[in-house]
Amino acid sequence: PMNKPPCFTFWTLHLHFCTERSSVVKEGDVRLTGSKLAFGGRVEIYHAGQWGTICDDGWDLNEAHVVCRQLKFARAKSVLTGENYDRASGPIWMDDMECKGTERYLHACTFKGWGITDCSHKEDVGVQCDPGDVLLLSSTLDHSIALSDDLGELFDNESFCDLTIIAQNSAAQDQEAETLQTTDSTTLCAHKVMLAHVHAFNITKDTQNITVQVVPNCIPHFPSFIRYLYTRKIEVPFSSVQCLHWLASQFGEEQLMRDTSLLFSQVIPDDSTFETPVSLHEYALETNDFVLQENCVRYLVWNFQNFTTSSVWTQISDGLLSALLLRSDLVVPDELFVLKAVENWILNNVHTSLDTQVKLLSLVRFPIEQLTTQMMSNFSLYSTHKNVFNDNILKALQFNIQLLTSIKSRAKMLIDDVSYQPRIYTSSLWSMFFGSFSTPQIRSHGSYDTRYVTRYDSRYGYNDGRRRSTSVPYHSSSIFLDRRINWAADIFMNQNECSNRGMRCPSLPMASLQSYETNSFPGVVFFNKLLLVCQDKYVFEIQDFKNNMAVISRNATLSTTYPCPDDKNTFIFVVRPVYI
């Protein structure tokens, strides 16, 4: 037929037949589309009732093997990038994927989170599968869509159950049995064969009863958790998120733990006191949940300036402060601000050991700021830690001397110290000025300085002023103070605006930050950033500029790292020179 059938098509032994993995598309299904290749095409995955594509960042054969095996092929032949597929209109569901190659389903691999991406559809990944001998033997009919419901009914009815599970209040385990309240425990009748894979239960063929310790607040949610172990489906009202996450962490259910941890990001921005991300980070450390740890740290890093003015700032642990200071995506006006924040924390934690103080001060990136001895003498900690300050000032001076020598000799300087790398600076380090327009105040939290950022308001549906221009140094080093580069910033709301600038926008709206100068210095590159600020209150997404363009998602609550309840977003362009 001329029209492509709505199912996967393949050829074996000169026969053509069409098969579907299931008559009903379900969550996590994958397909290959948009290509004339017999066993290849753009990878799409079904999530939240909609097909979407996957960004090619980080893809290799490990990810491709998972896709092809999920489609019942033997293996993958290659990863396809830069292909001209049919136009995709849906979301980009996945980015920065990392698979081991042995996963049964693509969504079981590690990735940023559903819809969180800085890619455009030009970066949609494709794969070429190798049918091997599998297709010669059989095709697969998958009617498992109803199996989950059947297993759920088996659990609900307790038919033929052979295992009694008592979930007991962990805080009441030392009490006498007759003193326990009905809310202190719950008893379930389950099936050993369904739960034998849960190593924490330690089920053998002779096991008839098991007792598990559960924190009091989570006992009411324990039956739902056990039902999930049968069906792999669960309704998650937000009131149950933390309990389901805790149960998943205790009983080794990594996928449920990962998915529920992502739900925490929906409430982190709601707390302007920052108590929620700080307490969640402590909880994430207790449960060894690295995804949740990253979600909390990232939010605090992106909103560091506001965080340092909150009541919980001086109460955080030195471990959390170290984790924040190690980050290059720390959003701050300048490095001097970081030093002042660290000093404020140390002065409010007088019992902190001198070794810890030295460690924290050493995480300030002195070479980036060109901090001088005269500036440092104004700090209260200078007299106590004079050696630390002076050693880092010397390090900054040596960096400038080496950099100047490198430029004169046209030889690349090797840098492997993170202290030479910039963070995301929104203030005077770049001396950026964008003309006379309203200052983007951060209501109730802080403010950004318009000398160093450019601002657009999406509420008006157009690019305010159409273009902003600025001139910044080629690098933060003092030897570049008189060597500047011009930049032009735009936000395009439609293709006509793109065309008027001589560009093609693969998706809309789109941000552009370009320099048209050809002069450059060896080793200096620009890793520019676009910050999305929600309601002038908090940074909820940071996008990289790729080929001078950055994608802006329309559906903020779905496709950004943290939700923004409406479209009242502002955008901050940050020019970020890096010496590599």
C-alpha positions in Angstrom: 0.0 0.0 0.0 1.0 3.6 -0.6 0.2 4.7 3.0 2.4 3.5 5.7 0.5 1.1 8.1 0.1 2.2 11.7 2.3 -0.6 13.0 5.9 -1.7 12.7 6.8 -3.2 9.3 9.6 -5.6 8.6 10.7 -8.0 5.9 11.9 -11.6 6.5 12.6 -14.3 3.9 11.1 -12.0 1.2 7.8 -11.9 3.0 6.1 -8.7 4.1 3.8 -8.7 7.0 2.8 -6.2 9.7 2.6 -6.8 13.4 1.9 -4.8 16.5 3.3 -5.4 19.9 0.0 -4.7 21.4 -3.4 -3.6 20.2 -3.4 -0.9 22.8 -0.5 1.5 23.1 0.7 1.7 26.7 3.1 3.8 28.8 6.7 3.3 27.9 6.1 1.7 24.5 8.7 2.7 21.8 8.4 2.8 18.0 10.6 3.8 15.0 9.1 6.4 12.6 9.9 9.0 9.9 12.3 6.9 7.9 12.3 4.6 4.8 14.8 2.3 6.5 13.5 -1.3 6.9 14.6 -1.6 10.5 15.4 1.9 11.5 14.0 5.4 12.1 13.5 8.1 14.7 13.0 6.7 18.2 9.7 7.7 19.8 8.4 6.8 23.3 4.8 6.9 24.6 4.4 8.8 27.8 1.4 10.6 29.5 -0.8 9.7 26.6 1.4 11.2 23.9 4.2 10.0 21.6 7.4 12.0 21.9 11.0 11.9 20.6 14.4 11.6 22.3 17.4 13.9 22.2 20.6 12.3 20.8 22.8 13.7 23.6 24.9 10.9 25.1 23.5 8.2 22.9 25.6 5.2 21.9 24.9 1.5 21.2 23.9 0.8 24.8 20.8 2.9 24.4 20.2 1.7 20.9 20.3 -2.0 22.0 17.6 -1.4 24.6 15.3 0.2 22.0 15.8 -2.6 19.5 15.4 -5.4 22.0 12.2 -3.7 23.3 11.0 -3.9 19.7 11.9 -7.6 19.7 14.9 -7.2 17.4 18.1 -9.1 18.2 20.3 -6.0 18.7 21.1 -2.6 17.3 23.4 -1.9 14.3 23.9 1.8 14.8 22.8 5.1 16.3 21.4 7.5 13.7 22.0 11.3 14.3 21.4 14.3 12.1 18.8 12.5 10.0 16.1 14.4 8.1 13.0 12.6 9.4 9.4 13.6 8.8 8.6 16.6 11.0 7.9 15.7 14.6 5.2 17.8 16.3 5.2 16.2 19.8 7.4 16.8 22.8 11.0 15.7 23.3 10.4 13.3 26.2 14.0 12.3 27.1 17.5 13.8 27.2 20.9 12.9 28.5 20.2 9.2 28.6 22.5 6.6 30.1 21.7 2.9 29.7 23.7 -0.1 30.7 22.4 -1.9 27.6 20.7 -4.7 29.6 17.5 -2.8 30.5 14.3 -4.4 29.3 12.6 -1.0 28.7 14.1 2.3 27.6 12.3 4.2 30.4 14.2 2.1 32.9 17.5 3.9 31.9 18.7 7.0 33.6 17.7 10.3 32.1 17.0 13.9 33.1 13.3 13.4 33.6 10.3 13.4 31.4 10.2 16.4 29.1 13.3 18.0 30.6 15.6 18.9 27.7 17.5 21.7 26.0 17.3 20.0 22.6 15.3 20.8 19.5 13.8 18.2 17.1 16.8 18.6 14.9 18.6 16.5 17.5 16.0 13.7 17.6 17.9 10.4 17.8 17.3 7.4 15.6 18.5 3.8 15.5 19.1 1.1 13.0 18.2 -2.4 14.3 19.5 -5.7 13.4 16.8 -8.4 13.1 19.3 -11.2 13.5 17.7 -14.6 13.7 14.8 -13.6 16.0 12.4 -12.5 13.4 13.1 -15.7 11.3 11.7 -17.8 14.1 8.6 -15.9 15.3 6.8 -12.7 15.8 5.4 -11.7 19.2 1.9 -11.1 20.3 1.7 -9.1 23.4 -1.6 -9.2 25.3 -0.1 -8.3 28.7 -2.0 -5.1 28.9 -4.7 -6.8 31.0 -2.2 -8.8 33.1 -1.7 -5.9 35.6 -5.4 -5.6 36.2 -5.7 -9.3 36.7 -2.9 -9.4 39.3 -4.4 -6.4 41.0 -7.7 -8.3 41.4 -5.8 -11.3 42.7 -4.3 -9.2 45.4 -7.6 -7.4 46.3 -9.5 -10.7 46.6 -6.7 -12.5 48.5 -7.6 -15.6 46.5 -5.3 -18.6 47.4 -3.0 -16.3 49.4 -0.3 -18.2 51.3 1.7 -15.5 53.0 0.8 -13.3 56.0 2.5 -9.9 56.1 2.4 -7.8 59.2 3.5 -4.2 58.8 4.3 -3.0 62.3 4.9 0.5 63.6 8.7 0.7 63.9 8.4 3.1 66.8 6.2 0.6 68.7 8.1 -2.6 68.3 9.2 -2.6 72.0 5.7 -2.3 73.3 3.6 -5.2 74.5 1.3 -6.6 71.9 -1.8 -5.8 73.9 -0.9 -2.1 74.2 -0.6 -1.6 70.4 -3.3 0.5 68.7 -5.0 -0.6 65.5 -3.1 2.1 63.6 0.2 0.6 64.8 0.1 -2.3 62.4 -1.7 -3.7 59.4 -2.0 -7.3 58.2 -2.2 -8.5 54.6 -2.6 -11.9 53.0 -0.4 -12.1 49.9 1.2 -14.6 47.6 4.7 -15.8 48.0 5.3 -16.3 44.3 4.5 -12.6 43.6 6.8 -11.3 46.3 9.7 -13.8 46.2 11.8 -11.4 44.1 11.8 -8.8 46.9 15.1 -9.7 48.7 14.2 -7.7 51.8 11.3 -10.1 52.5 13.7 -13.1 52.5 10.9 -15.4 51.4 11.6 -19.2 51.2 9.3 -22.1 50.4 8.6 -22.6 54.1 7.8 -19.0 54.9 4.3 -18.4 56.1 4.5 -15.2 58.1 6.8 -12.2 57.9 6.8 -9.0 60.0 8.3 -5.8 58.6 9.0 -2.5 60.4 7.3 0.6 58.9 7.5 4.2 60.1 4.1 5.1 61.6 2.9 7.6 59.0 3.5 5.1 56.2 1.5 2.1 57.6 -1.7 3.2 55.8 0.1 3.3 52.5 1.7 -0.2 52.9 -1.1 -2.1 51.2 -0.9 0.2 48.1 2.8 -0.5 48.0 2.4 -4.3 48.1 -0.3 -4.0 45.4 2.2 -2.1 43.3 4.6 -5.1 43.6 1.9 -7.2 41.9 0.7 -4.8 39.2 3.6 -2.3 38.7 0.9 0.4 38.7 0.0 2.8 41.4 -2.0 6.0 41.9 0.2 8.6 43.7 -1.7 11.4 45.4 0.9 13.8 46.7 0.0 13.0 50.3 1.5 9.5 49.7 4.6 10.5 47.7 7.1 10.5 50.6 5.7 7.2 52.1 5.8 5.4 48.8 9.3 6.8 48.2 10.4 5.6 51.7 8.9 2.1 51.2 10.6 1.9 47.8 13.9 2.8 49.3 13.5 0.2 52.1 12.5 -2.7 49.9 14.8 -2.0 46.9 12.3 -0.9 44.3 14.6 1.5 42.4 12.2 2.5 39.6 9.4 3.5 42.0 12.0 5.3 44.2 13.3 7.2 41.1 9.9 8.2 39.8 8.5 9.3 43.1 11.6 11.3 43.8 11.0 13.3 40.6 7.5 14.2 42.0 9.2 16.1 44.8 10.4 18.7 42.4 6.8 19.7 41.9 6.6 21.2 45.4 10.2 22.4 46.0 9.5 25.9 44.5 6.3 26.4 46.6 8.4 27.0 49.7 10.0 30.5 49.6 11.6 29.8 53.0 13.8 27.0 51.4 13.0 24.7 54.3 11.5 22.1 51.9 14.5 21.5 49.7 16.9 21.5 52.7 14.8 18.9 54.6 14.3 16.8 51.5 18.1 16.8 50.9 18.6 15.5 54.4 16.0 12.8 53.8 17.6 11.9 50.4 20.9 11.4 52.1 19.2 9.0 54.6 17.6 7.0 51.8 20.6 7.1 49.5 18.5 8.6 46.7 20.9 10.4 44.4 18.2 11.6 42.1 16.4 13.4 44.9 19.7 14.8 46.2 20.4 16.3 42.8 17.0 17.8 42.5 17.4 19.6 45.9 20.9 20.7 45.3 20.2 21.9 41.8 17.3 24.1 43.0 19.4 25.6 45.8 22.3 26.2 43.3 20.1 27.9 40.8 18.5 30.1 43.4 21.6 30.6 45.6 21.3 34.3 45.9 17.8 34.1 47.4 18.7 31.1 49.5 21.5 33.0 51.3 18.9 35.5 52.6 16.6 32.8 54.0 16.4 31.9 57.7 17.6 28.4 57.0 20.9 29.5 55.3 23.0 29.5 58.4 21.5 26.2 59.6 22.5 24.0 56.7 25.3 21.5 57.2 28.9 22.1 56.0 28.4 19.1 53.8 25.5 20.7 51.9 27.3 24.0 51.7 30.4 22.2 50.2 28.1 20.4 47.7 26.7 23.8 46.5 30.2 25.5 46.3 31.5 22.7 44.1 29.0 23.4 41.4 29.7 25.4 38.2 26.0 25.9 37.6 25.8 28.1 40.8 23.8 31.2 39.9 25.3 34.2 41.6 26.0 37.9 40.9 29.8 37.3 41.1 32.4 35.3 43.0 32.8 38.0 45.6 29.1 37.3 46.5 30.1 33.7 47.1 32.9 34.6 49.4 30.6 36.9 51.4 28.0 34.2 51.7 30.6 31.6 52.9 31.9 34.1 55.5 28.4 34.8 56.7 27.8 31.0 57.2 31.1 30.5 59.0 30.5 33.5 61.4 27.1 32.1 62.2 28.5 28.6 62.9 31.2 29.5 65.4 31.8 25.9 66.4 32.9 24.9 62.9 36.4 23.5 62.9 39.2 25.5 61.4 39.9 22.7 58.9 36.3 22.9 57.7 36.5 26.6 57.4 39.6 26.3 55.3 37.9 23.7 53.1 34.9 26.0 52.5 37.0 29.1 51.8 39.1 27.1 49.3 36.0 26.4 47.3 35.7 30.1 46.4 37.0 30.5 42.9 39.5 33.3 43.5 41.1 33.3 39.9 37.7 34.1 38.4 37.0 37.1 40.5 40.6 38.6 40.6 40.2 39.0 44.3 43.1 41.1 45.7 44.8 41.3 49.1 43.4 44.8 49.7 39.8 43.5 49.1 40.4 40.5 51.4 41.6 42.6 54.3 38.1 43.9 54.7 36.8 40.4 55.5 36.5 39.3 59.2 38.0 35.9 58.4 41.1 37.3 56.8 43.2 37.5 60.0 42.3 34.0 61.0 42.8 32.5 57.5 45.4 34.8 56.0 47.4 31.9 54.5 44.3 30.6 52.7 43.4 34.0 51.3 47.0 34.8 50.2 47.5 31.3 48.7 44.4 31.7 46.6 45.3 35.3 45.5 48.7 34.0 44.4 46.9 31.2 42.5 44.8 33.9 40.7 47.9 35.9 39.8 49.7 32.8 38.5 46.7 32.0 36.3 46.8 35.4 34.7 50.6 35.2 34.0 50.2 31.7 32.5 47.3 32.8 30.4 49.1 35.8 29.1 52.1 33.6 28.2 49.8 31.1 26.5 48.2 33.7 24.4 51.5 35.3 23.3 52.9 31.9 22.3 49.7 30.8 20.7 50.0 27.6 22.8 47.1 26.1 24.7 47.4 26.2 28.5 46.3 23.0 30.3 43.8 23.6 33.0 42.3 20.8 35.1 41.4 22.8 38.2 37.7 23.7 38.6 38.6 26.9 40.4 39.6 28.3 37.0 36.1 27.7 35.6 33.3 30.3 35.9 29.9 29.7 37.5 26.8 31.4 36.0 27.3 35.0 36.9 24.4 37.5 36.6 26.3 40.6 37.8 29.3 42.8 37.2 32.0 40.3 36.3 31.0 40.8 32.6 30.1 44.5 32.9 27.1 43.8 30.6 24.7 46.7 30.0 21.5 46.4 27.9 20.2 49.9 27.9 17.4 51.6 29.8 14.5 49.2 30.5 12.8 48.0 33.7 14.8 46.1 36.2 13.7 42.5 36.7 13.1 42.6 40.5 12.8 39.2 42.2 9.9 40.0 44.5 10.2 38.9 48.1 13.5 37.2 47.5 16.2 39.4 45.9 17.0 41.0 42.6 19.0 40.7 39.4 21.1 43.5 38.0 20.2 44.5 34.5 23.7 45.7 33.7 24.7 42.1 33.3 21.5 40.4 32.0 18.9 41.0 29.4 15.2 40.5 30.2 12.2 39.6 28.2 8.6 39.1 29.4 6.7 36.3 27.8 3.4 37.7 29.0 3.4 40.2 26.1 3.9 37.5 23.5 6.6 39.3 21.7 10.3 40.3 22.0 10.4 43.5 23.9 12.5 45.8 21.8 13.2 42.9 19.4 16.9 42.9 20.2 19.3 43.6 23.0 23.1 44.1 22.4 26.0 44.2 24.8 29.8 44.1 24.9 31.7 41.9 27.3 35.3 40.9 27.9 36.6 37.8 26.2 37.4 36.4 29.6 37.2 37.3 33.3 41.0 37.5 33.4 42.4 41.0 33.9 44.4 40.7 30.7 41.1 40.8 28.7 39.6 43.9 30.3 40.2 45.9 27.1 39.4 43.1 24.7 35.7 42.9 24.2 33.2 41.0 22.1 29.8 42.1 21.0 26.7 40.0 21.5 23.1 40.3 20.2 20.2 38.6 22.0 16.7 37.8 20.6 13.6 35.8 21.4 11.6 34.6 18.4 7.9 34.0 18.8 7.2 33.0 15.2 9.0 32.0 12.0 8.7 35.4 10.5 10.9 36.9 13.2 13.4 34.1 12.7 13.5 34.7 8.9 13.9 38.5 9.4 17.2 37.7 11.3 18.2 35.2 8.6 17.7 32.2 10.8 15.6 29.1 10.9 14.0 28.1 14.2 13.4 24.3 14.6 10.9 25.1 17.3 9.1 28.1 18.9 9.6 30.1 20.9 13.4 30.2 20.5 16.1 32.3 22.1 19.2 33.4 20.2 22.5 34.8 21.5 25.0 35.5 18.8 28.3 37.2 18.2 29.2 38.1 14.7 32.9 38.8 15.4 35.6 36.6 13.9 38.5 37.6 16.2 39.1 35.0 18.9 41.7 34.0 21.4 43.1 30.5 21.7 41.4 28.4 24.3 38.5 30.8 25.0 35.1 29.4 24.2 31.6 30.6 25.2 29.2 28.3 27.1 26.3 30.8 27.3 23.2 30.1 29.4 19.5 31.1 29.3 17.9 31.3 32.7 14.1 31.0 32.9 12.6 32.8 36.0 9.1 32.0 37.1 6.9 35.0 38.2 10.1 36.9 39.0 10.6 34.6 42.0 12.8 31.6 41.2 14.9 30.1 38.4 13.0 27.0 37.3 15.1 26.1 34.2 18.5 26.8 32.7 19.1 26.0 29.0 22.4 25.8 27.1 22.8 27.7 23.9 23.7 25.2 21.1 24.8 26.8 17.9 23.7 30.1 19.4 20.1 28.9 19.9 18.2 27.7 23.0 14.8 26.1 23.1 12.0 27.5 25.3 9.3 25.1 26.2 5.7 26.3 26.1 4.5 23.8 28.7 6.6 24.7 31.6 5.0 22.4 34.2 5.7 19.4 32.1 9.0 20.0 30.4 11.1 21.9 32.8 13.1 20.9 35.8 10.8 22.7 38.2 7.2 23.7 37.6 6.0 27.2 36.8 2.2 27.5 37.3 1.7 30.0 34.4 3.5 31.6 31.5 4.6 34.7 33.3 8.3 33.8 32.7 11.2 36.1 32.3 14.4 35.1 30.5 18.0 36.0 31.5 20.8 35.7 29.0 24.2 35.1 30.5 27.4 35.3 28.4 29.9 32.8 29.9 33.4 32.7 28.6 35.5 29.7 29.6 39.1 28.9 29.1 39.5 25.2 28.2 
